[in-house]
Amino acid sequence: MRGFFIGRFQPYHFGHHEVLRRILDEVDELIIGIGSAQESHTMDNPFTAGERILMISRAIEDMDVKKRVYIVPLEDIYRNSLWVSHVRSMVPPFDVVYSNNPLVIRLFKEAGVKVVSTKLYRRFEYQGTEIRKRMLNGGDWESLVPKPVVEVIKEIDGVGRIKDITNKDV
């Protein structure tokens, strides 16, 4: 069975990591969709699709995954009625979708696809908004993401980017 899991992963963190681990216990193969792939260099979406792919692929190497994992960037199309067909055209075929996003769940259910809600892992601690806020304010963000993600963020000066994009013109 092949599953599909989508997120923005801004950045990929231990909450995603735990959900991914659980999903991989249930499927033979997994497609990870990088949502809003066209977005980058904003406070809500500071990292490019390529950087997010790098974060995830390096983090799952540490998981010693023995199953096939495909990571596919997916741009938004801003037309919900066509979104599921857009996703299907961009990724390998899948049997089940894993999500907690109400809109994603609704759209895939309307398209007749089996959807499984994922149990969130320490949601109030592991969330992109909190991690980005800590990066901006000099807080401890490194303990919230896998070590390979820390390395990618440092490699691209992700913290510097977040600080730069939040500065206002003088």
ChimeraX commands (.cxc) that place a marker at each C-alpha (Angstrom):
marker #1 position 0.00,0.00,0.00 radius 0.5
marker #1 position 1.25,3.49,-0.87 radius 0.5
marker #1 position 0.35,6.48,1.31 radius 0.5
marker #1 position 0.40,10.22,0.73 radius 0.5
marker #1 position 1.29,12.76,3.43 radius 0.5
marker #1 position 1.34,16.49,2.74 radius 0.5
marker #1 position 2.65,19.43,4.71 radius 0.5
marker #1 position 4.48,22.72,4.30 radius 0.5
marker #1 position 7.36,21.61,6.55 radius 0.5
marker #1 position 8.45,25.17,7.39 radius 0.5
marker #1 position 10.67,23.71,8.85 radius 0.5
marker #1 position 10.46,19.92,9.19 radius 0.5
marker #1 position 10.37,19.18,12.94 radius 0.5
marker #1 position 10.08,16.35,15.47 radius 0.5
marker #1 position 6.27,16.44,15.27 radius 0.5
marker #1 position 6.47,15.66,11.55 radius 0.5
marker #1 position 9.18,13.09,12.27 radius 0.5
marker #1 position 7.00,11.16,14.72 radius 0.5
marker #1 position 3.93,11.25,12.46 radius 0.5
marker #1 position 6.10,10.03,9.58 radius 0.5
marker #1 position 7.44,7.18,11.70 radius 0.5
marker #1 position 3.87,6.08,12.51 radius 0.5
marker #1 position 2.74,6.30,8.89 radius 0.5
marker #1 position 5.73,4.25,7.73 radius 0.5
marker #1 position 4.60,1.47,10.09 radius 0.5
marker #1 position 1.33,1.27,8.10 radius 0.5
marker #1 position 2.40,1.60,4.45 radius 0.5
marker #1 position 4.84,-0.06,2.06 radius 0.5
marker #1 position 5.74,3.20,0.33 radius 0.5
marker #1 position 5.13,6.85,1.16 radius 0.5
marker #1 position 4.82,9.99,-0.90 radius 0.5
marker #1 position 5.59,13.17,1.00 radius 0.5
marker #1 position 4.08,16.22,-0.65 radius 0.5
marker #1 position 5.80,19.55,-0.03 radius 0.5
marker #1 position 2.80,21.89,0.01 radius 0.5
marker #1 position 2.95,25.51,-1.12 radius 0.5
marker #1 position 6.16,24.68,-2.94 radius 0.5
marker #1 position 6.16,28.01,-4.76 radius 0.5
marker #1 position 6.37,29.92,-1.47 radius 0.5
marker #1 position 9.65,31.02,0.13 radius 0.5
marker #1 position 11.38,33.98,1.74 radius 0.5
marker #1 position 8.39,35.03,3.86 radius 0.5
marker #1 position 7.91,34.68,7.61 radius 0.5
marker #1 position 5.24,31.99,7.15 radius 0.5
marker #1 position 7.19,30.18,4.42 radius 0.5
marker #1 position 10.88,31.06,4.75 radius 0.5
marker #1 position 12.35,27.96,3.12 radius 0.5
marker #1 position 12.32,26.97,-0.56 radius 0.5
marker #1 position 10.87,23.68,-1.75 radius 0.5
marker #1 position 14.39,22.44,-2.48 radius 0.5
marker #1 position 15.55,23.30,1.03 radius 0.5
marker #1 position 12.55,21.52,2.53 radius 0.5
marker #1 position 13.25,18.44,0.39 radius 0.5
marker #1 position 16.83,18.49,1.68 radius 0.5
marker #1 position 15.66,18.80,5.30 radius 0.5
marker #1 position 13.27,15.85,5.01 radius 0.5
marker #1 position 15.53,13.58,2.99 radius 0.5
marker #1 position 18.44,14.07,5.39 radius 0.5
marker #1 position 16.20,13.64,8.46 radius 0.5
marker #1 position 14.71,10.38,7.22 radius 0.5
marker #1 position 18.19,9.02,6.46 radius 0.5
marker #1 position 18.70,9.05,10.23 radius 0.5
marker #1 position 15.47,7.02,10.62 radius 0.5
marker #1 position 17.04,4.17,8.64 radius 0.5
marker #1 position 13.89,3.87,6.51 radius 0.5
marker #1 position 13.81,0.59,4.60 radius 0.5
marker #1 position 10.79,1.61,2.54 radius 0.5
marker #1 position 10.57,3.77,-0.55 radius 0.5
marker #1 position 9.85,7.41,0.19 radius 0.5
marker #1 position 9.17,9.89,-2.60 radius 0.5
marker #1 position 9.35,13.62,-1.86 radius 0.5
marker #1 position 7.43,15.74,-4.36 radius 0.5
marker #1 position 7.04,19.54,-4.36 radius 0.5
marker #1 position 3.45,20.67,-4.98 radius 0.5
marker #1 position 2.59,24.23,-5.92 radius 0.5
marker #1 position -0.73,25.72,-4.88 radius 0.5
marker #1 position -3.30,26.15,-7.62 radius 0.5
marker #1 position -5.80,28.31,-5.66 radius 0.5
marker #1 position -8.78,26.32,-6.90 radius 0.5
marker #1 position -9.90,23.79,-4.30 radius 0.5
marker #1 position -12.29,21.96,-6.63 radius 0.5
marker #1 position -9.33,21.01,-8.85 radius 0.5
marker #1 position -6.69,20.49,-6.17 radius 0.5
marker #1 position -7.02,16.71,-5.75 radius 0.5
marker #1 position -6.70,16.13,-9.50 radius 0.5
marker #1 position -3.67,18.46,-9.49 radius 0.5
marker #1 position -2.05,16.41,-6.71 radius 0.5
marker #1 position -2.84,13.15,-8.52 radius 0.5
marker #1 position -1.21,14.50,-11.68 radius 0.5
marker #1 position 2.00,15.39,-9.83 radius 0.5
marker #1 position 2.67,12.35,-7.63 radius 0.5
marker #1 position 2.76,8.56,-8.02 radius 0.5
marker #1 position -0.58,6.77,-7.44 radius 0.5
marker #1 position -1.54,6.31,-3.77 radius 0.5
marker #1 position -4.12,4.36,-1.79 radius 0.5
marker #1 position -4.53,6.45,1.35 radius 0.5
marker #1 position -4.01,10.04,2.44 radius 0.5
marker #1 position -2.71,10.96,5.89 radius 0.5
marker #1 position -3.67,14.42,7.13 radius 0.5
marker #1 position -5.19,16.44,9.95 radius 0.5
marker #1 position -5.96,19.46,7.77 radius 0.5
marker #1 position -9.79,19.75,7.56 radius 0.5
marker #1 position -9.73,21.07,3.99 radius 0.5
marker #1 position -7.35,18.35,2.76 radius 0.5
marker #1 position -9.50,15.70,4.46 radius 0.5
marker #1 position -12.69,17.09,2.93 radius 0.5
marker #1 position -11.30,17.40,-0.60 radius 0.5
marker #1 position -9.86,13.88,-0.68 radius 0.5
marker #1 position -12.99,12.34,0.87 radius 0.5
marker #1 position -15.14,14.08,-1.76 radius 0.5
marker #1 position -12.84,12.54,-4.39 radius 0.5
marker #1 position -13.46,9.08,-2.91 radius 0.5
marker #1 position -10.00,8.62,-1.42 radius 0.5
marker #1 position -9.48,6.94,1.95 radius 0.5
marker #1 position -8.20,9.47,4.49 radius 0.5
marker #1 position -6.62,8.68,7.85 radius 0.5
marker #1 position -6.26,11.41,10.45 radius 0.5
marker #1 position -2.81,11.40,11.98 radius 0.5
marker #1 position -2.41,11.74,15.71 radius 0.5
marker #1 position -0.50,14.94,16.34 radius 0.5
marker #1 position 2.66,14.62,18.39 radius 0.5
marker #1 position 3.19,17.28,21.11 radius 0.5
marker #1 position 1.46,19.83,18.87 radius 0.5
marker #1 position 1.93,22.85,21.14 radius 0.5
marker #1 position 5.68,22.31,21.26 radius 0.5
marker #1 position 6.34,21.09,17.73 radius 0.5
marker #1 position 4.92,23.58,15.28 radius 0.5
marker #1 position 6.55,25.62,12.57 radius 0.5
marker #1 position 5.19,28.94,13.82 radius 0.5
marker #1 position 6.83,28.45,17.23 radius 0.5
marker #1 position 10.12,27.30,15.71 radius 0.5
marker #1 position 10.29,30.28,13.34 radius 0.5
marker #1 position 9.43,32.63,16.24 radius 0.5
marker #1 position 12.28,31.18,18.30 radius 0.5
marker #1 position 14.66,31.56,15.36 radius 0.5
marker #1 position 13.67,35.21,15.03 radius 0.5
marker #1 position 14.00,35.94,18.74 radius 0.5
marker #1 position 17.18,33.97,19.44 radius 0.5
marker #1 position 15.42,31.21,21.36 radius 0.5
marker #1 position 16.15,27.49,21.44 radius 0.5
marker #1 position 14.78,26.13,18.18 radius 0.5
marker #1 position 17.41,23.46,17.58 radius 0.5
marker #1 position 15.91,21.09,20.17 radius 0.5
marker #1 position 12.65,21.01,18.17 radius 0.5
marker #1 position 14.05,19.70,14.88 radius 0.5
marker #1 position 16.17,16.66,13.94 radius 0.5
marker #1 position 19.92,17.30,13.86 radius 0.5
marker #1 position 20.12,17.00,10.03 radius 0.5
marker #1 position 17.51,19.78,9.78 radius 0.5
marker #1 position 19.58,21.98,12.09 radius 0.5
marker #1 position 22.54,21.39,9.77 radius 0.5
marker #1 position 20.54,22.33,6.65 radius 0.5
marker #1 position 19.18,25.48,8.28 radius 0.5
marker #1 position 22.68,26.52,9.33 radius 0.5
marker #1 position 24.06,25.65,5.88 radius 0.5
marker #1 position 21.57,28.03,4.19 radius 0.5
marker #1 position 21.68,30.66,6.98 radius 0.5
marker #1 position 17.97,30.11,7.57 radius 0.5
marker #1 position 17.96,32.05,10.84 radius 0.5
marker #1 position 19.63,35.00,9.13 radius 0.5
marker #1 position 17.05,34.80,6.34 radius 0.5
marker #1 position 14.14,34.90,8.80 radius 0.5
marker #1 position 15.67,37.90,10.56 radius 0.5
marker #1 position 16.29,39.68,7.24 radius 0.5
marker #1 position 12.80,39.14,5.83 radius 0.5
marker #1 position 11.16,40.48,8.97 radius 0.5
marker #1 position 13.19,43.71,8.94 radius 0.5
marker #1 position 11.35,46.77,7.73 radius 0.5
marker #1 position 12.73,49.38,5.34 radius 0.5
marker #1 position 14.28,52.33,7.14 radius 0.5
marker link #1:1,2 radius 0.2
marker link #1:2,3 radius 0.2
marker link #1:3,4 radius 0.2
marker link #1:4,5 radius 0.2
marker link #1:5,6 radius 0.2
marker link #1:6,7 radius 0.2
marker link #1:7,8 radius 0.2
marker link #1:8,9 radius 0.2
marker link #1:9,10 radius 0.2
marker link #1:10,11 radius 0.2
marker link #1:11,12 radius 0.2
marker link #1:12,13 radius 0.2
marker link #1:13,14 radius 0.2
marker link #1:14,15 radius 0.2
marker link #1:15,16 radius 0.2
marker link #1:16,17 radius 0.2
marker link #1:17,18 radius 0.2
marker link #1:18,19 radius 0.2
marker link #1:19,20 radius 0.2
marker link #1:20,21 radius 0.2
marker link #1:21,22 radius 0.2
marker link #1:22,23 radius 0.2
marker link #1:23,24 radius 0.2
marker link #1:24,25 radius 0.2
marker link #1:25,26 radius 0.2
marker link #1:26,27 radius 0.2
marker link #1:27,28 radius 0.2
marker link #1:28,29 radius 0.2
marker link #1:29,30 radius 0.2
marker link #1:30,31 radius 0.2
marker link #1:31,32 radius 0.2
marker link #1:32,33 radius 0.2
marker link #1:33,34 radius 0.2
marker link #1:34,35 radius 0.2
marker link #1:35,36 radius 0.2
marker link #1:36,37 radius 0.2
marker link #1:37,38 radius 0.2
marker link #1:38,39 radius 0.2
marker link #1:39,40 radius 0.2
marker link #1:40,41 radius 0.2
marker link #1:41,42 radius 0.2
marker link #1:42,43 radius 0.2
marker link #1:43,44 radius 0.2
marker link #1:44,45 radius 0.2
marker link #1:45,46 radius 0.2
marker link #1:46,47 radius 0.2
marker link #1:47,48 radius 0.2
marker link #1:48,49 radius 0.2
marker link #1:49,50 radius 0.2
marker link #1:50,51 radius 0.2
marker link #1:51,52 radius 0.2
marker link #1:52,53 radius 0.2
marker link #1:53,54 radius 0.2
marker link #1:54,55 radius 0.2
marker link #1:55,56 radius 0.2
marker link #1:56,57 radius 0.2
marker link #1:57,58 radius 0.2
marker link #1:58,59 radius 0.2
marker link #1:59,60 radius 0.2
marker link #1:60,61 radius 0.2
marker link #1:61,62 radius 0.2
marker link #1:62,63 radius 0.2
marker link #1:63,64 radius 0.2
marker link #1:64,65 radius 0.2
marker link #1:65,66 radius 0.2
marker link #1:66,67 radius 0.2
marker link #1:67,68 radius 0.2
marker link #1:68,69 radius 0.2
marker link #1:69,70 radius 0.2
marker link #1:70,71 radius 0.2
marker link #1:71,72 radius 0.2
marker link #1:72,73 radius 0.2
marker link #1:73,74 radius 0.2
marker link #1:74,75 radius 0.2
marker link #1:75,76 radius 0.2
marker link #1:76,77 radius 0.2
marker link #1:77,78 radius 0.2
marker link #1:78,79 radius 0.2
marker link #1:79,80 radius 0.2
marker link #1:80,81 radius 0.2
marker link #1:81,82 radius 0.2
marker link #1:82,83 radius 0.2
marker link #1:83,84 radius 0.2
marker link #1:84,85 radius 0.2
marker link #1:85,86 radius 0.2
marker link #1:86,87 radius 0.2
marker link #1:87,88 radius 0.2
marker link #1:88,89 radius 0.2
marker link #1:89,90 radius 0.2
marker link #1:90,91 radius 0.2
marker link #1:91,92 radius 0.2
marker link #1:92,93 radius 0.2
marker link #1:93,94 radius 0.2
marker link #1:94,95 radius 0.2
marker link #1:95,96 radius 0.2
marker link #1:96,97 radius 0.2
marker link #1:97,98 radius 0.2
marker link #1:98,99 radius 0.2
marker link #1:99,100 radius 0.2
marker link #1:100,101 radius 0.2
marker link #1:101,102 radius 0.2
marker link #1:102,103 radius 0.2
marker link #1:103,104 radius 0.2
marker link #1:104,105 radius 0.2
marker link #1:105,106 radius 0.2
marker link #1:106,107 radius 0.2
marker link #1:107,108 radius 0.2
marker link #1:108,109 radius 0.2
marker link #1:109,110 radius 0.2
marker link #1:110,111 radius 0.2
marker link #1:111,112 radius 0.2
marker link #1:112,113 radius 0.2
marker link #1:113,114 radius 0.2
marker link #1:114,115 radius 0.2
marker link #1:115,116 radius 0.2
marker link #1:116,117 radius 0.2
marker link #1:117,118 radius 0.2
marker link #1:118,119 radius 0.2
marker link #1:119,120 radius 0.2
marker link #1:120,121 radius 0.2
marker link #1:121,122 radius 0.2
marker link #1:122,123 radius 0.2
marker link #1:123,124 radius 0.2
marker link #1:124,125 radius 0.2
marker link #1:125,126 radius 0.2
marker link #1:126,127 radius 0.2
marker link #1:127,128 radius 0.2
marker link #1:128,129 radius 0.2
marker link #1:129,130 radius 0.2
marker link #1:130,131 radius 0.2
marker link #1:131,132 radius 0.2
marker link #1:132,133 radius 0.2
marker link #1:133,134 radius 0.2
marker link #1:134,135 radius 0.2
marker link #1:135,136 radius 0.2
marker link #1:136,137 radius 0.2
marker link #1:137,138 radius 0.2
marker link #1:138,139 radius 0.2
marker link #1:139,140 radius 0.2
marker link #1:140,141 radius 0.2
marker link #1:141,142 radius 0.2
marker link #1:142,143 radius 0.2
marker link #1:143,144 radius 0.2
marker link #1:144,145 radius 0.2
marker link #1:145,146 radius 0.2
marker link #1:146,147 radius 0.2
marker link #1:147,148 radius 0.2
marker link #1:148,149 radius 0.2
marker link #1:149,150 radius 0.2
marker link #1:150,151 radius 0.2
marker link #1:151,152 radius 0.2
marker link #1:152,153 radius 0.2
marker link #1:153,154 radius 0.2
marker link #1:154,155 radius 0.2
marker link #1:155,156 radius 0.2
marker link #1:156,157 radius 0.2
marker link #1:157,158 radius 0.2
marker link #1:158,159 radius 0.2
marker link #1:159,160 radius 0.2
marker link #1:160,161 radius 0.2
marker link #1:161,162 radius 0.2
marker link #1:162,163 radius 0.2
marker link #1:163,164 radius 0.2
marker link #1:164,165 radius 0.2
marker link #1:165,166 radius 0.2
marker link #1:166,167 radius 0.2
marker link #1:167,168 radius 0.2
marker link #1:168,169 radius 0.2
marker link #1:169,170 radius 0.2
view
